[in-house]
Amino acid sequence: MREKINHRLIIGVLSRSLFILAISFIICMVVAIIFNEPIKLFFISMAIVLILNGLFLLLGGKINNNKPLTRHDAYLTVTLTWLSMSLVGCMPYIISGSIPDITNAFFESISGFSTTGASILTDIEILPKSILFWRSLTHWIGGIGIIVLVIIVMPSLQMGSYHLFTLESSLQNKIQPRTISVGKRIVLIYVLLTFAEVIFLMLGKMNLFESVCHAFGTIATGGFSPKNTSIAGYSPYIQYVITIFMFLAGTNFVVHYYAFKLEFKKIALNEEFWFYLKVVLFITAMVTAILYFKLGLPLEQSFRDSVFQVVSIITCTGFASADYLQWPVVGWGIIFLCMFLGGSTGSTAGGIKMARHLLILKNIKHNMQRQLSRNAVIPIKINGNTINEETNLSIITFVSVYMLVFILATTALIALGLDGKTSSSSVATCMAGIGPGLGTVGPVSNFAHLPILAKWILSFMMLLGRLEIYTVLILFSLRFWKK
């Protein structure tokens, strides 16, 4: 029999999340004042949030920190937190009239907090600067939220799909006993990366407002840009800077933590990091060759367009420096396959993640070795640690479930009248938290024309993908609610 759900704790976490949004609205008011824009919409949003926060505090009372957080509590808390933040995030769009429709406003909001970057906006640059700032800020909040979740909360619970974080013994030993102090350092690293990118972008003559918005979108691997052309209109220097920071954002933040502590030997032994680097370099080389030999582009431009888009898609950022749908079929075909890769575990990137792909490749190699020597005992290892059968099976199952959900959602969109290319890429890009897809939702298009039901399905895919499927799907299980 499962333990009783700790409603008081869940309400307490929700109230704290709403309080963070209230502070965010104050920051947006400052931005509105700077650009001489109305602050009323953010003041109203803040007032509503504070009222809700007060009600939650009254309902929840004092949180009992001595009572452990169970898996049931965690599943509910995480899902409800992302949903509530996305719903509250709609208010500035609706109140300002920038996105008056609830479906579109929710789509844009959950796309921000889930760091997806898919948009229904047809002309971004006509919106007030304060709204564009809020739009980008939802990325940054969602990114830092997922970092805290997957680095600190989930490993301590050893929950399902997040069990990958406990594979490395050094991570278990060093981080779990001091989650608060390590959490502060990881958040500091997140802030420093953001600040550093702002500085480098400004050195490339990008103004402060656009630098901050793009830094928010990069470090959170979100992809919202205050420009209609995303990154395409900026200089090669700007594109290279954003490429580097997208790669860093897609790197496991535990690797950044080790770099922060100057423990480079642990970075050298991190198999996922080197696998991630090799995959990016290999695919970049392929696409560079395609652009150079097939399209006849200059070598530097071929490399720049290639590395930018490959890193952008693999890290699930979704910025665009070129319209890859104008590339040869094999080129954008590779981009589509990249949508199923994802960055490193413990990063702000979405997708299946590099560690899972690495483990699947190790399983293939392991089975081939077993065929050659059936009596041999050959363990599967990552970072020098043996993967037990239960963990191995759970990760393979996750990938299978991920693909099954992808197929079902794609079929649903096709049934709504969308073409196969648009349907499949829309689901793939929303599940992985990327943003642009193929077909009618390519890098120079948007999601505004999709049917209402399709937008709600894709919004659910964003939530499902951001919280790694099981966290959300398990709430639909009858067993979860049985006492």
N, C-alpha and C positions, 0 to 999 in steps of 0.2 A: 504494500500500500504506500502510495507516495505521500510526501509531506504536504501539509497545508500551505497554499501559496501565501507568501508574505505580502499582502496588499499594502500594508503601511510602508514597507520598504520601496515597493514599486512606485507608489504615489510620491514618496519622498524624492526619488531619483527624477521623476517627471517634473516635479516642482523646481528642482535645481536646474534642469535643462531649460525650462521656460525662463528662469531667472537669467541664464546666459543670453538668451535671445533678447530679453529686455535691455541688457547692457549693450547688445549689438545694435538695437534700435537707437540708443543714445549716440553711439558712434556715427550711425547714419545721419542723425540730426546734425551733428557737427559738420559732416560732409555737405549736407544740404545748405547749411549756413554759409559755408565757404563758397559754394557755387550760386549763392543767392536763390535758392530753391525753397519751396514750401516745406516746413517741418511738421505740419499738421498730421500728415499721414503716418509718420513714424511715431509721433506722440500718441495718436489714437491706438496704433498697434501696440506700443509699449504699455499703455493703460489697460488694454484688454488682457495682455499677457500677465501683468501684475495682479489683476483681479483673479485670473485663473490660478495664478501661483498662490495667492492667498487662500483660495478655496481648497486647493490641494493640501496646503499646510494644515488647514483646519480638519480636513478629512483624514489626513495621514497621521497627524500628531507627531510625537517624537519618534524618530527612527531608532530602533534597537540595533545598535552596531555590533552587539555581542552575538546576535543570531546569524549564523552563516548563510551566505547566499547560495540557494540551491540551483540546480540546473533549470527547474521549472521557473523559478524567479528570474533567472538570467534571460531565458528565452523570451518571456513576456516583457521584461524591462527593456531589453534592447530593441525589440520590434516596436513596442509602443512609443519608445523615445524617438525613434526615427520617424514614425508616423505623425506623432504630435508636433514635432519640429517642422515637418513638411507642411502640415496643415496651417500652423501658425505663420510659416514663411510665405503663405499665399497672401496674407493681409496687405502688405505694402503694394503688391501688384494690383489687387482688387480695389483698394481704397484710392489709389492714385489714378485708376482707370487705365494704367499701362497694359494690364491684362485683365479685363473685366469679367471674363468667363471663368467659372470655377474649375472646369476641366483643364483648360490651358494653364491657369494659374497654378494648380496643383502639379501639373506635369512639369512646369518650369521650376517649381519649388523643390520637388523631390529629386529632380534632375540635378539641382544644385547641391542639396544635402547629401545625396548619394554619390556625389562627385562624378556624375555621368557626363553632363555637358550637352545633352540633346536639348534642342530648343524649338519652340513654336514661334519665336519672334521672326518676323520677315524683314524688319528694319530696326536693327539694334541701336543705331546711332541717334535716332530721334528721341530716345528715352532720356529722362532726366539723369544727370550724373549720379545723384544719390541712389536712384533705383538700380543703375548699373553697378554701383558700388555694393549695394545689398546683394545683388545677384551673384557677384563674385565672392562676397563674404560668406555666403551660404556654402560655397565650395570649401573655403578655409576652415569653417566650423565643422563641416562634415568630415573633412580630412583629418583634423586633429582628434575628432571623436572616434574615428575608426582606428587611429593609432593607439589611443588609450585603451580601446576595447580589445584589439587583437594582441597587443603587447603585454598588457597588464591584467585585464579582467579574465579573458578566456583561458590563457595558459594556467592560471591558478585553479581554474575549474576543470581543466583537462576535458573540454567539451568537444565532442564529435569532430567536425571538420576543422576545428582550430587546434586539434591535437598535434599538428605539425610543429607547433611552436615549442613543444616539450621534447622534440626529438633530440635536440642538442643538449647534452648534459651540462655544458658550461652555461647555457641560457637558464636552465633549471636552477643551477646552484647559485649563480650570480644575481639573477634578477628576481626570482620569486620571493626570497626572504626579505627583500628591501624594495617592494613594489612602489612605495611612495617616493623614495629618494630617486630611484631609477626613472620612475614616471616623470618626475620633474625635469630630469636631465634630457629625456627623450622629447618632452614638450619644448624644452629650451633649444634642442637641436632643430626641431620643426620651425621654431620662430627665427632662429639664426639663419637657416637656409632661405626662409622667406625674405628676411632683411637683406641677405647677401645678394639674392637675385634682383631685388629692387635696385640696389646700388649698381650692379653690373648693367642692368637695362638702362638706367639713367645715364651711365657712361656712354651708352650707344645712342644718346639723344632722344630717348623715349621720355615723355613727360612723367611727372611723379604719379598722377592719377592712373594713367595707363600702365605704368610700371607696377604699381601696387595691385591693380586688378589682375594683370597677367601673372604676377608672382603668386597671388592667391590661387589662381587656376592651375599653375604649374606644380607647386609643392603639394597641393591636394590632388594632383592628377585629375583635375576637373575638366578644364577646356573652355569655360565661358570666357569670351573675349568682348571688350567694349567696342570692337570694330566689326563691321559686316564681313570684311575679308579675312577675319581671324589674324593670322600672322603673315599672310601673303604680302601685305603692303610694306613690311618692314625690311630693314637692311639685312644682308647676310650675317653681319655681326650679331644682331638681335636674334636671328634664327639659330645661330650656333649656341648662344648663351642659353636660350630656352631649351634647346636639345640637351645640353649638359645637365641642366637642372631637372628636366623631365626624367632623365636616366637616374639621377640621384634620388628623386622622389619615388621611383619605382624600385629602388634598392631597399632591402630589409633594414629598417631603422635600428635594428640590433647591430648591424654592421657599422652604421654611423656611430652608435654608442661605443663600440669597440675602438673606432677611430678616435673618438672623443677621449677615450682612456689610453690611447696610444698602444693598444693591444693588437698590433698588426699581425701577429702570428695566428690569432683566431680568425682574422679576416682571410688570411692565406688558406686556412683549412675549411673555409665555408664553401662547400661544393655548389650550393645553389647560386651564390654570387657569381662564381666563375662560369657556371652554366648559362646564367642570364647574360653575362657579357659576351660569351661565345655565340649565343643565339642571335643577339642583336648585331654583332659584327658580320656573321655569316649571311643573314637575311639582307643586311645593308649592302653587302658586296654583290649579292644576286640582283637586287633592284637597281643598284648603280649601273651594273653591266647592261641591264635591260634598257634603262633610260639613255645610256651613252650610245649603245650600238643600234637600238631600235628607233629611238627618237632623234638621235644625232645631237643631243644636248651637250654643251661643254662639260668636260670631266668634273670640274668643281661644282657646277650647278647640279649635275647628275648625282654626285655624292651628297651634296647638301639637301636636295629634295628627298633623296632616298633615306638618309640617316634621320632627318627630321620626322618624316612620316612613319618610318618603321618604329622609332622610339616612341612617337606619339601614340601609335596604335597599341604596341606591346605594353606600354606602361598605362594604357587606358586613359590617357589624357585627352586626346581628341582635338588638339589644335591642328590647324591645317596651314601649310605654307604653299600648297599647290593643289590643284584639282586632280586627284589621282584617278578619277574616272576617265580622264583624257589619256591616261597611260595605255600601253598595250594590254590586252586581256590578261596575259600572264602576270603583269605588274599589279593590277588591282585585284587579281585572284590571290596573289600572295598576301596583299593587305587584308583580304577577307579572312584568310587562314590565321593571320596574326591576331585577329580578334578573339581567338580561342586560346591564346597563350597566357597573357596576363603577366604582371611584374612579379616581384619577389614576395614571398610571405612576409608579413610584418611591415609592409609598406602601405602607402595610400592607394596603390594600384588595385584594380579589380581583376576579374577574369579567373581562370582556373588556377593560375599561379605556377611559377617555374619549378618549385620543389615537387609538385605533383607530377608534372611532365617528366622531371628527372627520375622520379621513383618509377613511373611506368616504363621508361626506357631501361632502368635497372631490372625491372621484372622481366622484360623481353630478353635481356641478356642472360638473366638467371635461368629462365626456362630453356633457352638454347643450350646453356652449359649442362643443365640437368638431362637434356636429351642425349648429350655426348657421354655423360657419366652419371647414370641414374642413382648410383650409390653414394655419390659425393654429397657432402653437407656444405652448401655454399650459402652463407648468410647474405642478406641484402642490407647494405649499410649506406647511411648518409652522414657526412661529417664525422666518419669513424664510428658511428653508433649503429648497432644492429637494429633493424626495424622488425618488431614482432609481427606475427601473422595478423593479429587483430587490427593493428594500426595500418598495416599494408592493405588489408581488405577494405577498411573504412575509406581509405583514400581512393582506391580503385572504384569503390561504390559511388563515392562523391562525383567522380568524373562521369560515371555512367548516368547518374541521376541528372547531372548538369546537362548532358547531351539529350537526355529524354525530355527534360523541361524545354530545351531549345526546340526540339522537333514538334512538341505539342503546341507551343506558343506560335511557332511559325505556321503550322497548319491552321490555327485559329485565325491568324491574320489573312492568310490566303482565302479562308472561308468568308472573310469580310470584304473580299474583292481586290485585295492588293496583289501585285505581281510577286512572283517567287523571289526575285532578287531583292526587292524592297522589304518583303516580309522577313526573309531569313536574316538579312543584315540588320534590320531594325531590332529584332530580338537579340541577335548576337551582340550588337553594340550596347543595348540597354542592359543586358545581363552582365556584361563585362564592365559597364560603366565607362564607355568610351565616348560616345556622342554621335559623330557622323557615321553613316553607313554607306550603302551602295544604292543604285537605282534612284528613286525620287527623294531619298534622304541622304544624298551624298554630301561632300564637304562644302559645296556652294549652295546647298538647299537646306531645308528644315523639316520639322515634323508637323507644321501647321495644317497641312492639307489632309492629314490622316483622319479617318472616322473617329467619332468620340469614343466608341468602345475600344478601338485600337489603342488610343492614347491611355485609357485606363489599364488595359492589358500590359502595355509597355511600362507604365508607372509601377505596376506590380512587379514586373521583371527587374526594374531598377532596384526596388527594395529587396527582392529575392536575391539578386546577384550581389548587392552590397553586403548583405548579412549572411552570405555563403549558404543560401538555400535552406539547409536544415533548420536554422534558427527560426525561419518563418513557417516552413511547411509543417513542422512538428505541431504548430498551434492548431492545425486542421485535423489533427489526430484525435479520435475519441478517447484513446487511452490517456492522452495528456490531461484531459478534463475529468477523468474518473477519480473518485476519492478512494 
